[in-house]
Amino acid sequence: NQFVKKLGPFGLDPFRMLVIDFMHECELGTWKALFTHLIRLLYALPRGSELVAALDSRFRQVPTFGNGVIRKFSNNTSEMKRLAARDFEDILQV
């Protein structure tokens, strides 16, 4: 790697600068893709729309937990509209 060759003698390790950002890599990347796939699988089943509606209903029934740990799910979770990383974290925790 050219960065290592050029900057290594100065003690700079570019691999320590490029750490994985858990929020963007896992919660917004991998988990969002997996959740999208699970919703699509539900829609593919017979009466899929009813199953997704039941899933949304169950998410809305989840009470808040802790001081801002898990917030109330007000929208249809399956639509994934206007969700931030913290919302995907909450979905993953439930």
C-alpha positions in Angstrom: 0.0 0.0 0.0 1.4 3.4 -1.0 0.2 5.1 2.1 2.1 2.7 4.3 5.2 3.0 2.2 5.2 6.8 2.1 3.8 7.6 5.6 5.0 4.6 7.6 8.5 6.0 8.2 6.8 9.0 10.0 4.9 6.7 12.3 1.5 7.2 10.6 -0.6 4.0 10.4 -3.5 4.7 7.9 -5.3 1.6 9.0 -5.8 3.0 12.5 -7.4 6.1 10.9 -9.9 4.1 8.9 -11.9 2.5 11.7 -15.3 0.9 11.2 -18.2 3.1 12.0 -20.6 0.7 13.7 -23.7 2.9 13.3 -23.3 3.3 9.5 -21.8 -0.1 8.7 -24.0 -2.3 10.8 -27.2 -0.4 11.8 -27.7 1.5 8.6 -26.1 -1.0 6.3 -26.4 -4.6 7.2 -29.3 -4.5 9.6 -31.4 -2.2 7.3 -30.8 -4.6 4.3 -31.7 -7.6 6.4 -34.9 -6.0 7.7 -35.9 -5.0 4.2 -35.4 -8.6 3.1 -37.5 -9.9 5.9 -40.3 -7.5 5.0 -40.1 -8.7 1.4 -40.3 -12.3 2.5 -43.4 -11.5 4.6 -45.0 -9.9 1.5 -44.2 -13.0 -0.6 -46.2 -15.3 1.8 -49.9 -15.8 1.3 -51.8 -13.0 3.1 -48.4 -11.2 3.2 -50.0 -7.8 3.6 -51.9 -8.9 6.7 -48.7 -10.3 8.2 -46.9 -7.1 7.6 -49.8 -5.1 9.1 -49.6 -7.4 12.2 -45.9 -6.9 12.5 -46.4 -3.1 12.4 -49.2 -3.4 15.0 -46.9 -5.4 17.3 -44.1 -2.8 16.9 -46.6 0.0 17.8 -47.5 -2.0 21.0 -44.0 -2.0 22.3 -43.7 0.5 25.2 -40.8 2.8 25.7 -38.0 1.4 27.7 -35.4 3.2 29.8 -34.5 6.8 29.4 -34.4 7.1 25.7 -33.1 3.5 25.2 -36.1 2.3 23.1 -38.5 4.9 21.9 -42.2 4.5 20.9 -42.7 3.2 17.3 -45.4 5.5 16.0 -45.2 4.9 12.2 -45.5 1.7 10.2 -42.1 0.2 10.9 -42.2 -1.9 7.7 -42.4 1.3 5.5 -39.0 2.4 7.0 -39.9 6.1 6.2 -38.0 8.8 8.1 -36.0 6.4 10.2 -32.7 7.4 11.7 -29.9 5.1 12.8 -31.3 5.1 16.4 -34.6 3.8 15.0 -32.9 0.9 13.3 -31.1 0.3 16.6 -34.4 0.2 18.4 -35.9 -2.2 15.9 -32.9 -4.5 16.3 -33.2 -4.4 20.1 -36.9 -5.3 20.0 
